[in-house]
Amino acid sequence: MMPAPLSDAFMLQGEACAALGSAFMGQLCRLLGTSDWPDTPLRTRYFAWKGDIGPSAQSLPPRLAGGQHALVINGDLLAGCPSTAAGR
């Protein structure tokens, strides 16, 4: 089960993204905040993170979203991602 502070951070980021007009990132963050994550090194690291992970501190949700976006831009992930599909 996802730690509550991590889930809360993703939900808050999802709301902020949606309010700023990024429906895709809003949905992605909300999905990440409510889903079970597979057992991966990323999950282990995020679930064990110490400290304030919210928007006023270490901001883990946008860091993960930024990493995902970099993978899309490099062509390594989600070739049909809405944020890059128009540019290809």
PAKEDREN-359714 format. One record per residue: residue in three letters; y, x, z of N, C-alpha, C in turn. Coordinates in steps of 0.2 Angstrom, whole numbers, plus 5000, padded with zeros to 4 digits. Layout:
BEGIN
ALAYXZYXZYXZ;...
***
This chain:
BEGIN
MET499450045000500050005000500650045000;MET501150024996501750064996502150065002;PRO502450115004502850115010503450065009;ALA503650035014504249985013504850015011;PRO505050075014505750105011505750115004;LEU505150135001505050154994505150094990;SER504750044992504749974989505449944989;ASP505849954994506549924995506949964990;ALA506850034990507350074986507250054978;PHE506650044976506550024969506749954968;MET506749904973506949834972507749844971;LEU508049874976508749884976509049914969;GLN508649964967508849994960508749954955;GLY508249914955508149864950508649814949;GLU508949784955509449744955510049774952;ALA510249834954510849864952510749874944;CYS510249904942510149914934510249844930;ALA509949794933510049724930510749704930;ALA511049714935511749694936512249734931;LEU512049794930512449834925512249834918;GLY511749784917511649764910511049804907;SER510649834911510049874909509449834911;ALA509249774907508749734909508049774909;PHE507949814904507349854904507249894911;MET507749934912507649974918507649934925;GLY507949874925507949834930507249804931;GLN506849784926506249764926505749824928;LEU505849884925505449934927505449954934;CYS506049954937506149974944505849924949;ARG505949854947505649804951504849804950;LEU504549824945503849824944503549884948;LEU503949944948503749994952503749984959;GLY504249944961504249924968503749874971;THR503449844966502949784968502249804966;SER502149854963501449864960501049914964;ASP500449914964500049974966500050024961;TRP500150084964500150144959499550174959;PRO499250204954498650244954498650304958;ASP498150324960498050384964498250444960;THR498850474960499050524956499450574960;PRO499650634958500050674962500750644963;LEU501050614958501650574959501650524965;ARG501150484965501050434970501050474977;THR500650524977500550564984501250584986;ARG501650614981502250644983502750594985;TYR502850534981503350484983503150444989;PHE502550434990502350394996502350435002;ALA502350495002502450545008503150565009;TRP503650545004504250575005504650565011;LYS504950615014505250615020506050605019;GLY506350565023507050565023507350495019;ASP507950495018508250435015508150435008;ILE507850385005507650394998508150344994;GLY508550304997508950254994509550284990;PRO509950244987510550264983511050304986;SER511150304993511650344996511350414998;ALA510750424996510450494998510050524992;GLN509450524992509050564988508850524981;SER508950454981508950414975508250424971;LEU507750414974507050424971506950384965;PRO507150314965507050274959507350294953;PRO508050314953508350334947508050404944;ARG507850444949507550514947506850494943;LEU506450454945505850434942506050404935;ALA506550354935506750324929506950384924;GLY507350424926507650484922507050524919;GLY506550534923506050574921505650534915;GLN505550474917505150434912505550434905;HIS506250424906506650424900506650494896;ALA506650544899506550614896505850614892;LEU505350584895504750584892504750544885;VAL505150494886505150444880505550484874;ILE506150514876506550554872506150604868;ASN505750644872505350694869504750674865;GLY504650604865504050574861503450584865;ASP503450594871502850604875502550544878;LEU502950484878502850424882503150364879;LEU502850314878503150244877503550254870;ALA503250264865503650274859504050204857;GLY503850154860504150084858504650064864;CYS504850114868505250094874505950064871;PRO506150014874506749984871507350024871;SER507450074876508050114876508050164870;THR507450174867507450224861507250204855;ALA506950144855506650114849507150104843;ALA507750094844508350084839508450154836;GLY508450204840508650264837508050304833;ARG507550274833506950304829506850274822;
***
